[in-house]
């Protein structure tokens, strides 16, 4: 199954601190979805919890994919005040580690 060629993807993996409660993680999931819904340059938002049996996740439990029409959307998203507030309020206190990969979809 092919994706949408030309779309620009911002893929984020999260590893939460052991102190992050299930309620805190659920609030982050909800807040991330709300953030993406409010920004007009975000074209898509998907997320899920790791279920791979391979054991290669290095403790990353969540994957979020934010889609844009092009890198310009990502460039507007990263410094946007709503994104920065989300990071300060929700992620800074709860994340142990993040991994980010951005790419232009080929197919």
WOPE-V163859 format. One line per field, one symbol per residue. ss: DSSP state (2 for helix, 1 for strand, 0 for the rest). A space follows every 50 residues. Layout:
BEGIN
ss=???
END
This chain:
BEGIN
ss=00000001111111110000022222222222222222000001111110 00000000000111111100222222220022222222222222111111 1111000
END
